Amino acid sequence: MISSKIFWGLLVFSLFIVAVFYAGMRKNMRMAREMATLLEDVFKPVDKTYTWLGGVMGFVADYKVKGFKKIYANFRLIPRHSLLWLPFALIAGRKDTLQLLFYLKGMVNQEFHVVRKGVIKPKIYNIDKLKSKSENGFILHYQFTEDFKEEVLPIANMLFPYLFHLAITPEKNIFYIECKGHLLDDKFKQSLSEAVRMIKEFQDKRA
């Protein structure tokens, strides 16, 4: 038979789990809406499509934007609504993550990566075939030459300290950026706006 102390203890713990769930759910939903608004303010899309990930884990979106073929966004939030998984996410150093893929109209002729020093290295499937170099707080991985460096490093610096990984891939002419951390402040929005302008300049030189 369950004693009254155990009963009340279980009841209080259950209420705490429910409170954490709803508080975390509301916060993630608010953050997802704010990120969607931020991206629309920056991109000014003529059309957009959203797919919400479980309602609380973020979203993926396709934007039709003047000047690019399209822009794809993937915004992933840490599980603030889950008392079970949130501690593991925090211990593992997980952060809210925004991935942006700019489908360029121009052609790029080599693969090029910029990875911020001091972070867990992203998976680059053919890194053994790329040349590597350290440059001003970043690691560069490139296929043939450093030709993109003068155009790409200013974009990486513009997005610092949010930037985790920047990549240019010739297969589908994609300019990829991945940012992590506190992404809903004015500084990130201003940095992203300037980065988008610079990415378009990069593209237009190759159109």
ZALONU-915629 format. One line per field, with one value per residue (C-alpha): x, y, z; residue number from 1. Coordinates in pm, 1 decimal, always signed. Layout:
BEGIN
xx <- c(X,...)
yy <- c(Y,...)
zz <- c(Z,...)
num <- c(NUM,...)
***
This chain:
BEGIN
xx <- c(+0.0,+138.9,+199.7,+62.8,+414.4,+493.8,+155.6,+199.7,+558.9,+453.4,+171.9,+402.3,+660.0,+391.8,+263.1,+621.7,+669.9,+344.8,+444.1,+786.3,+622.2,+377.7,+631.7,+888.7,+629.7,+510.4,+867.1,+966.4,+651.5,+714.1,+1078.0,+977.8,+729.3,+989.2,+1249.0,+997.7,+926.6,+1298.9,+1372.7,+1082.1,+1199.0,+1547.6,+1453.7,+1134.2,+1002.6,+744.3,+622.9,+688.7,+602.5,+643.6,+645.2,+631.8,+830.4,+602.3,+476.6,+754.9,+1084.2,+1112.1,+1033.1,+1160.4,+1073.5,+1111.7,+1130.4,+1096.6,+1323.8,+1407.0,+1770.9,+1804.4,+1659.0,+1524.5,+1627.3,+1569.0,+1568.1,+1581.0,+1535.1,+1579.3,+1513.6,+1644.4,+1371.4,+1277.6,+943.9,+1101.2,+1234.0,+1377.0,+1577.7,+1658.3,+1935.4,+2105.8,+2081.2,+2237.8,+2513.5,+2592.0,+2619.5,+2329.4,+2199.0,+1919.5,+2035.6,+1953.5,+2061.6,+2017.8,+2071.6,+2090.8,+2035.9,+2248.5,+2175.0,+2544.2,+2783.1,+3055.4,+3358.4,+3480.1,+3382.3,+3476.8,+3416.8,+3472.7,+3446.9,+3480.4,+3769.5,+3686.4,+3359.4,+3275.3,+3374.0,+3081.5,+3058.1,+3220.6,+3190.9,+3494.8,+3719.1,+4007.5,+4007.3,+4014.9,+4305.6,+4299.5,+4430.9,+4390.8,+4286.3,+4186.6,+3985.2,+3852.4,+3956.6,+3927.5,+3872.2,+3883.4,+3895.0,+4138.5,+4245.8,+4179.3,+4014.5,+3689.1,+3866.1,+3855.8,+3480.5,+3376.6,+3577.2,+3409.1,+3074.4,+3204.1,+3332.5,+3001.9,+2816.5,+3063.4,+3007.2,+2691.5,+2853.0,+2928.4,+2982.3,+2978.3,+2997.9,+2983.4,+2905.5,+2917.4,+2681.8,+2368.5,+2540.2,+2445.8,+2579.0,+2517.8,+2542.4,+2476.8,+2444.0,+2389.6,+2313.3,+2099.9,+1968.5,+1672.1,+1853.4,+1891.6,+2263.0,+2204.8,+1930.8,+2159.8,+2448.1,+2228.2,+2089.5,+2440.3,+2549.5,+2259.0,+2361.8,+2719.6,+2605.9,+2404.3,+2714.2,+2909.8,+2639.6,+2607.9,+2978.9,+2918.2,+2584.7)
yy <- c(+0.0,+343.7,+573.7,+927.4,+1073.8,+867.2,+951.9,+1325.8,+1305.0,+1131.9,+1381.2,+1681.0,+1527.5,+1454.8,+1811.5,+1936.9,+1727.0,+1861.0,+2219.6,+2174.9,+2023.7,+2307.8,+2579.8,+2427.0,+2368.7,+2731.1,+2861.4,+2645.4,+2736.6,+3105.8,+3074.8,+2892.4,+3168.5,+3437.1,+3264.4,+3233.6,+3606.6,+3688.1,+3488.1,+3641.1,+3989.2,+3909.8,+3716.2,+3901.8,+3591.6,+3611.3,+3264.7,+3029.4,+2681.6,+2562.5,+2215.0,+2220.8,+1949.3,+1799.8,+2145.8,+2208.9,+2098.6,+2367.6,+2372.9,+2327.9,+2587.7,+2661.5,+3026.6,+3163.8,+3467.6,+3715.4,+3675.3,+3303.0,+2983.6,+2919.0,+2912.5,+2613.7,+2653.5,+2394.8,+2532.0,+2278.0,+2353.8,+2170.4,+1969.2,+2226.8,+2049.3,+1717.4,+1682.4,+1345.1,+1458.5,+1823.4,+1745.5,+1511.4,+1774.9,+2038.3,+1802.4,+1714.4,+2083.9,+2086.7,+2427.9,+2564.6,+2524.5,+2700.9,+2551.3,+2756.1,+2632.6,+2897.3,+2744.5,+2966.3,+3069.6,+3086.7,+2792.0,+2714.4,+2513.1,+2355.5,+2241.4,+2476.2,+2459.3,+2696.7,+2545.5,+2745.8,+2637.6,+2488.1,+2319.4,+1957.7,+1901.3,+1861.1,+1553.0,+1626.4,+1301.1,+1349.5,+1547.1,+1309.7,+1440.4,+1808.5,+2033.0,+2200.5,+2523.9,+2723.8,+3084.8,+3347.2,+3129.8,+2901.6,+2580.7,+2587.8,+2271.9,+2315.9,+2103.9,+2282.8,+2633.7,+2900.4,+3123.4,+3156.4,+3264.2,+3639.9,+3630.9,+3367.1,+3454.2,+3797.5,+3614.2,+3376.2,+3668.0,+3849.6,+3551.9,+3497.8,+3378.3,+3208.6,+3032.5,+2662.3,+2552.6,+2720.8,+2518.5,+2563.8,+2255.2,+2239.8,+1941.8,+2156.3,+2496.3,+2534.4,+2788.3,+2640.7,+2803.5,+2647.9,+2866.0,+2773.4,+2944.9,+3246.8,+3323.2,+3545.5,+3867.1,+4179.9,+4120.9,+3787.2,+3933.3,+4217.2,+3975.5,+3741.2,+4027.8,+4137.8,+3777.2,+3724.0,+4035.1,+3905.9,+3558.5,+3718.7,+3913.6,+3585.5,+3430.3,+3721.7,+3705.8,+3351.4,+3397.3)
zz <- c(+0.0,-98.0,+196.6,+190.0,+164.3,-145.0,-296.2,-246.7,-363.9,-685.9,-732.3,-691.9,-927.4,-1188.6,-1167.1,-1205.7,-1522.0,-1665.6,-1580.9,-1745.8,-2054.4,-2108.4,-2025.4,-2261.1,-2531.4,-2517.9,-2527.0,-2826.4,-3017.3,-2949.7,-3059.5,-3379.4,-3466.3,-3391.9,-3611.7,-3895.9,-3865.4,-3853.5,-4168.4,-4356.0,-4256.3,-4388.1,-4704.3,-4798.3,-4979.7,-5254.2,-5151.3,-4859.7,-4735.5,-4375.0,-4227.2,-3847.3,-3668.4,-3406.6,-3324.1,-3072.2,-3227.9,-3497.5,-3866.9,-4218.7,-4479.1,-4846.9,-4949.5,-5297.9,-5285.6,-5555.8,-5659.1,-5569.0,-5711.6,-5361.7,-4997.0,-4770.3,-4390.9,-4113.0,-3759.9,-3481.0,-3113.3,-2809.9,-2625.0,-2361.5,-2313.4,-2211.1,-1857.2,-1961.3,-2266.9,-2189.3,-1934.1,-2182.0,-2456.3,-2229.8,-2109.8,-2471.6,-2553.1,-2796.3,-2899.2,-3112.5,-3472.1,-3796.3,-4128.0,-4445.3,-4800.1,-5070.1,-5413.1,-5635.4,-5990.9,-6069.9,-6105.2,-5851.7,-5954.8,-5631.5,-5287.1,-5003.6,-4626.9,-4337.6,-3987.5,-3670.5,-3449.7,-3111.8,-3211.7,-3281.4,-3641.5,-3881.4,-4099.3,-4434.9,-4625.0,-4851.4,-4618.6,-4691.9,-5050.5,-4947.4,-4860.7,-4519.1,-4374.6,-4052.7,-4103.4,-3841.9,-3604.4,-3878.2,-4051.2,-4429.6,-4633.8,-5009.0,-5319.9,-5549.7,-5446.7,-5186.1,-5446.8,-5252.2,-4933.8,-4992.3,-5056.9,-4805.6,-4492.1,-4457.7,-4452.4,-4184.5,-3978.1,-4022.9,-3870.5,-3585.5,-3309.6,-3433.8,-3728.9,-3693.3,-4053.1,-4392.6,-4713.7,-5088.9,-5295.6,-5676.6,-5723.5,-5688.2,-5652.2,-5287.1,-5038.9,-4692.4,-4351.2,-4012.4,-3704.4,-3340.5,-3012.7,-2925.0,-3272.6,-3191.7,-3105.3,-3317.4,-3368.3,-3540.9,-3758.9,-3871.1,-3930.9,-4132.8,-4343.3,-4434.9,-4498.3,-4739.8,-4931.3,-4954.1,-5063.7,-5343.2,-5453.2,-5450.3,-5667.5,-5909.0,-5992.9,-6120.3,-6293.1)
num <- c(1,2,3,4,5,6,7,8,9,10,11,12,13,14,15,16,17,18,19,20,21,22,23,24,25,26,27,28,29,30,31,32,33,34,35,36,37,38,39,40,41,42,43,44,45,46,47,48,49,50,51,52,53,54,55,56,57,58,59,60,61,62,63,64,65,66,67,68,69,70,71,72,73,74,75,76,77,78,79,80,81,82,83,84,85,86,87,88,89,90,91,92,93,94,95,96,97,98,99,100,101,102,103,104,105,106,107,108,109,110,111,112,113,114,115,116,117,118,119,120,121,122,123,124,125,126,127,128,129,130,131,132,133,134,135,136,137,138,139,140,141,142,143,144,145,146,147,148,149,150,151,152,153,154,155,156,157,158,159,160,161,162,163,164,165,166,167,168,169,170,171,172,173,174,175,176,177,178,179,180,181,182,183,184,185,186,187,188,189,190,191,192,193,194,195,196,197,198,199,200,201,202,203,204,205,206,207)
***
